[in-house]
Amino acid sequence: MQGLLGKPLGRVHWSNKAAKTGPLAHRPDNSAFMQQRLPAWSPMLTTSTVLPFMYCMAVLCLVVGVSLLITVQGTQEMKLDYTEAGTCNNCFQSLKNVSNAGKSCSCRVVFTLEHEFKGDVFFYYGLQNFHQNLRKYMDSRDDAQMVGRKQNLKNPSSYCEPYIRDEKDVPIAPCGAVANSMFNDSFALQYQGQPGDPINTVPLYRKGIAWYTDENVKFRNPPKNKSQTLAQVFEGTTSPPYWQKPVYLLDPLDATNNGFINEDLIVWMREAAFPNFKKLYGVLVRTQEPFTNGLPAGNYSIDIVYNFPVQYFKGRKQVVLSTVTWFGGQNRFLPIAYLVTSGLVFIIAIFLTVIWWKFGKDAKNMNE
Amino acid sequence: MAPESEEAGMVKVKVKTQKKKKNKENKTRIVHANILYDNAKGEENPNRHFSDNKIKTTKYTLLSFLPKNLFEQFHRFANVYFVFIALLNFVPVVNAFQPELALAPVVFILSVTAIKDLWEDYRRHRSDTEINHMDCLVYSRPEKRYLERFWKQIRVGDFIRLRCNEILPADVLLLSSSDPDRLCHIETATLDGETNLKQRQVVRSFFHLDCEFDPSKYNGVIECEKPNNDLNRFRGYIGRKCGLYKENLLLRGCTIRNTEEAVGIVIYAGHETKAMLNNNGPRYKRSKLERQMNVDVFWCVIILLVMCLFTAIGHGLWLFQYGDKRPVFDVLSPEGANVSPGLSAVYLFLTMIIVFQVLIPISLFVSIEIVKICQVFFIHQDSELYDEETDTHLQCRALNITEDLGQMQYIFSDKTGTLTENKMVFRRCTVAGVEYSHDANARRLAMYQELESEEEAECPSRGGTLPRRDSVGSHQSARVVLRSQSTKSHRRTGSRAEAKRASILSKHTAFSSPMEKDITPDPQLLDKVNEGGSQLNFIHFHRQPMSQLPSDLADIIDFFVALTVCNTVVVSSPDQPRQKVRMRFELKSPVKTIEDFIKRFTPSRLTSGSNSSSTSSLVTNRSSTRGCSSALSSPSAESTLTKLDEEGSRLGGAGLLADFSPVPGGAELRYEAESPDEAALVYAARAYKCSLVGRLPDQVTVELPHLGKLGFELLHTLGFDSTRKRMSVVVRHPLTDQITVYTKGADSAIMELIKPPLTGKRQRKILCKTQSYLNLYAADGLRTLCIAKKTLSKEEYACWLQGHLEAETAIHGREERLFQSALRLETDLHLLGATGIEDRLQDGVPETIASLRKAGLQIWVLTGDKQETAVNIAYACKLLDPEEEILTLNADSQVQSWYGASTAPIGSGYIPGTVLVGSAHAAGATTPFLVHRLGLVIDGRTLAYALDKSLEDKFLEVARSCRSVLCCRSTPLQKSTVVKLVRNKLKVMTLAIGDGANDVSMIQVADVGVGISGQEGMQAVMASDFALPRFQYLQKLLLVHGHWCYSRLANMILYFFYKNAMFVALIFWFQFYCGFSGSSMVDQWYLVFFNLMFSAFPQLVTGTLDKDVSAHTLQALPQLYMNGQNSEEYKPYMFWMNMMDAFYQSLVCFFIPYFAYAGSDVDLFTWGTPITTLALITILLHLGIETKTWTWMNWASIVFSACLFFAVALSYNSSCPTCYAPSNPYWTIQRLLLEPRFYLLCLVTPVTALLPRYFYRACQGSLFPSPTKVGRQLDRSWRQTHGGNIFSLGNLASTSDPLGLKTAFASFNNPLPRYFPPKDHPQSAHSTLTIPKDAAVSAPSDPPLRTSEDHDQSTATDDTQSCLEVTKELPGVTEGSRVVESPERSALQRSDIGVSGWVSSTPPLLQKEAVELGTAPPGGRSRCVAYTRNWEQNQGSDPETPPVESRTRTQTKQSIAADYSEEDRL
């Protein structure tokens, strides 16, 4: 720009060498970095160089895959669709009528376990075609309310739209669509080893099924005085419109499992990733016979309080009994993925070997 | 700034508005002297409206920075887009993220750019300050003297005093000059690049001021034009009566030269100066890569829209399937009403744009800028591009086109100062048939060169080899010794640079470094000169006839006199400006009239006249007959010495001007010449003690050994012109009093004017010998000049003068008549000798050109120089190869009429060569490198026609088929037109390199402009994108840095596209599982920061540091540069390949976790976080595959990226359970890290995802390695073996050939010159190129090596025997037809007006090709140029070469009619 003055004024003074004077003041640094001569490893991707890696990878994947497969083989899983099964069909039909939505309906489903479920057995309920992962649905919650902020209890966040207040402008607690749509069937599992055997109620832990951090950090009841009951705390709020029970009466059996810290609520609030999902309902208590080793084979029945309507979204309801491995529930995909990958890598490795075999000399030549 | 300040003035001073208005109406500016108003307040100063001399080129002020910068940034569409998206997020219906979070990227991007802009502006500010604080003398009335002021304090109306070598601070009207002629010399190099001095005149009304100009007495009012940018126009009046012209105006930026002092009044200041008004900001350049990238960004937008549309429609359908009964999980609108599927889809479309915004790589733009700045930094820091001598780096002035350097296809280079140093060095000479090789001089030059090449080398003996001949004994020799000692001492301190710098410091003007000045005389010649001088002195002293001097000595003396006299060199001494010596006895001007002539040449006047005249009258007899009187003994060295010592005090002697002593004691004279070769000759003569001491319009003073100073009366100067190719001076010889014509010119021009030697063998022998020496010189690449003289009798002179004066006064055809007059004079010359001058090429120019050419770059030289010089240099720098045939397109003035006549049928186009050869190569165009054995030389005038719309295509066609193109005598405009033409028509990347202001337009037009920051001012540098200290650095700049920058950026951009696509596709796949609701399993934070932070650094490091091939290999294998030329790193399909790969990888990264978690109780973010992690790992590993060199920086950046992700994730997931509504990933990553499943996924997914690319790369590396890959291989092996010549192409070709795969090296081989001795193969076909005299297409293509005899023979045979002619009537048709071998026919064809040509159809099959251009001029003077071509099959001399390339052997022969010189070489 200012070149008309015959001076190299546009010169960029990169390094702060303005202070440096003398004839070679602008001489660049002769460091390896400045001169782009940093010592470098430059791997060449040729058949010869990648082959060892490929074979190693193939073997590694094979080993992992096989071991995973063996582990998976030891697990058991039982899925039972009870939407229209057994006597539940009645309930299903009756719920089709919207006017029966509030009514409680009980039914029983029977099933048989062919094999013993060894180890910890997890009792899940499953829903199919229920999209907990819809964007607006997911957003429709107020974590601040759930964490027990007094202020948010009466003034839920706008995220809860349209379930912030009911028609009478009473704030909803817990607000939002997620809480509103909470799964409200309940289950009681009975075991009858053989027909005629005494019926044992299968004991389930109904607490400790949520994440520890959820129970203790993310979900807290609003602060209360010692004298206050939970119902008093939630005074001035109303339960979500679809709920049959208020939030402080969710668990009639355990008073400490009520309010926002009700574990079923917490589990429900952790929105599932897929439209077909299962959620933990309980864990087998293995303290008494015959369940010390898990669930024995035999006949079982589940008494279901059938409340949750699924026909509107063509959904299905399931009960899932499953044992787990160290890498999750019964899922054969991961070992298979490893085995397939191993196979692919192996095939490619062989292909590359052929190439290397045929043209290896050229690669050598190039190096000469 | 000007309008602003005027505006300000208007507001301030309302009273004066009226007058101001009047000013505006008048469209003039009225300038009063400020000193008249010094006492008055500023308000009353009439000049206050004019802007002051402070310049401000910054864009921003502290206050305006933010708004203005933002405003400018929003000019970039991408920024607007991203802001739009960020704002969209604030709309509740469509929002996708926490609104504040969505702002983060755009704010980040904007601030990074803002910081960059701030920094650049700060740089401008600093340089402004530097300029504003330069000093200048301004007259102050209170002090009554000139005071030092800063430039910025100068106001319009100030009187400023300028001293020699000062730079003008403003546009100044010249009022006074210390020069006796009231002239002021300025150098306008910074404005127009012309280094010759220009004269400016003092305003006429001040012309006759005898005493020194006193500003306080000045009271004029100047009325002149409003500021405008026309450098060549200035009109005005001073005091309403005296006109002002551009000759009176000194422009800002020029340098005062040769004028001790000048005083002027400031007319325009600061931004209103013509120089500043001419100073348009640089064009915003967008690199090719970026243009290409923008196309793909556009594709990304399309993909984005398609994805959004797809999702939106999907969502609509999904909602539609539920009918009226909405499921519980469908969230109603806030009003509780159902939103119709259609409306939902529309909302969702907008939401998806937000969610998928990552696909449009917001950080790409900023990353590219960062990477480019880093690249620029490294280029800047390259010590190999640093010139110690001038202490300059390469300067990158354009920060955004580094990668263009790697894609150049055409280089347009200036010649003088770019290829050459613009330093002419006298090398050797031949006088009277005796060659003086000047070995010592050559050694001296070699020493300079070696000093340059091996600076650290200790070579103590070299200084000692310098001859210190006692016989010289003069201070000249002493200076040589001194010089050698000083160079030695420089060397001792370790660097040639210091020596050079010392030399630079010592010089003030453009041409003259010690290298040029200190010629070491040839001892033999020096002896002879001394002998001749002393004899002459003796003869003269004893009043003996001059003919007693032996003829060879006489020739020698005459030779040196001619060297000193026959030129237009101006003499000055370094300390003082040019002294105009007024010691003339009377004011004489060159002879103007016959009466003047008679008056001057009557003896009476002679005796009464000057000292020189009177003495010369004593010797009146002609001394044309040269007797041999060697009776006189040559004086011994001692006596010479004493005589030389005495010379200062010597008086008397004919023609000696003892009282003429313009040279202050001891001070060295400086010569300023129009062209440096003139200066070189004068310096050469000075080395022999024949120094030019002074030059006046009518007198040249020469100092000769033993004779002292002689005044030569200058009668005429017949200046150089390119048609005559010579210049002459007519002087009266002071010793003989004869009218003598000294002529100096191109050998071709002189040799044919030599008087045929009638007497004796000796002359003929001399002639013959001189010619052979000339050929020798030419072969050495020297510029040859012949020196001749002629003595005229008074009668002859009178006769000639008559005609000449008539010519001078002629109204019509004056030019032509003067030309004829000069021709009349310059006949029957007596050859004195010849000189060989070297226009020194810059170091490494031939190597650079050779290697650039190997790199596939087409090099065109566009020079304003004359054709001979240009061709000469072109040979010297290996631009033209003796092996190739040269097409010379010279259209004379008659062409114009011809042109008019022949525009209609282009078949008989006016440049026959153009049409014909063009079509010839259209035939061979299938293999583009095939026929690059042509060189094209075109001169400016022809260029003007060739650039005409109707012919430009043809011209390009020809030019494209030529291996090198040389445009001589081209104007700056033509230069830029050529560049523009090539750029636009051929759609190629062009680079223009030049050093002068005449190259500026070319530099600006080209894709990349490179300025040589050399001697010729800074204009070119300022207009350029890159400024190099030397031409040879271009090699590394292009081949290494260009390649790197290109490949780095190309790979980075591709990677960016891949990365974003891959990431976004993950979310897209998820839409199939979430009812197309726009939900994302990737947490919003990860989504926003993924590009910006987690994956940003490694690619920046790779983009900055990755080296696909080492600098060493890149320079050794210039062919690798073609990689960039062909855009091989970034082809359109690569974008799609990367997209495919991205989609594949995203499928893998999505579905492996999906199936792994399918049916489980996983929640969305617990499942999404592993996917994010996997994607990150995959992306980083992908970069790892693409990274070629791993420095610790790469490792660090990758590790850092991974760590950064986990650190952010861990802290984000543990910090606050309620802060990041609506998402709440509390403790997710912590839990995941405890799950083995997470790690199992982390292993298998990247492996599967990267398998195809890894496989592809491995196969590519083994099966079809790209040239760069081979380069890397070599690189590696070179590092392993540490040496060995592994870089031969043959090796490379052989490695790839057995594979049967076409490697790029196959094409590399094509352009490589291959030499086959012409004699080995019989000429099987010729083409005859017959050109009308008017529009000559000549082919002076012979290598200068050939001697003339040789040449004549061969051309003769060509002409008569083997003018094989194959003709075709319509050159447009390319199919060849008949081959007829008959000279008669060829003659017949030649008489046809028009063009006939024969063209080979399928080059690979035909081994013979002929080009024929046949016409005969009406005058019957025909000129026939025969091209002989042998398309030879490769005779197995190079077995590795594919057959395609082996046919390019062209042998050219030339036959020229007798009335034309055999060759035009200077």
Interface residues (C-beta under 8 A of the other chain):
Chain A: M1 Q2 G3 L4 L5 G6 K7 P8 L9 G10 R11 V12 H13 W14 S15 P23 L24 A25 H26 R27 P28 D29 N30 M34 Q35 Q36 L38 P39 A40 W41 S42 P43 M44 L45 T46 T47 S48 T49 V50 M57 C61 V64 L68 Y124 G126 F130 H131 Q132 N133 L134 R135 K136 Y137 M138 D139 S140 R141 D142 D143 A144 V147 R149 S157 S158 Y159 E161 P162 A177 N180 S181 W211 T213 D214 V217 K218 Y242 R270 E271 A272 A273 F274 P275 N276 F277 K278 K279 L280 P309 Y312 F313 G315 W326 F327 G328 G329 N331 F333 L334 A337 Y338 T341 L344 V345 I348 F351 L352 I355 W356 F359 D362 A363 N365 M366 N367 E368
Chain B: I55 T57 P92 A96 R123 R124 S127 D128 E130 I131 M134 I167 A189 T190 L191 R252 G253 T255 A275 M276 N279 G281 Y322 K325 R326 P327 V328 F329 D330 V331 L332 S333 P334 E335 G336 T351 V376 F377 F378 H380 Q381 D382 S383 Y386 E388 D391 T392 H393 Q395 C396 R397 A497 E498 R501 S1013 G1017 M1018 Q1019 V1021 M1022 A1023 A1027 Y1073 C1074 G1075 S1077 G1078 S1079 S1080 M1081 L1105 K1107 A1111 I1152 Y1154 F1155 A1156 Y1157 A1158 G1159 S1160 D1161 V1162 D1163 L1164 T1166 W1167 G1168 I1185 K1188 T1189 W1190 T1191 W1192 M1193 P1217 T1218 A1221 P1222 S1223 N1224 Y1226 W1227 R1231 E1235 P1236 R1237 L1240 L1241 L1243 V1244 V1247 T1248 L1251 Y1254 F1255 R1257 A1258 C1259 Q1260 G1261 S1262 L1263 P1265 K1269 V1270 R1272 Q1273 L1274 D1275 R1276 S1277 Q1280 I1286 S1294 T1295 S1296 P1298 L1299
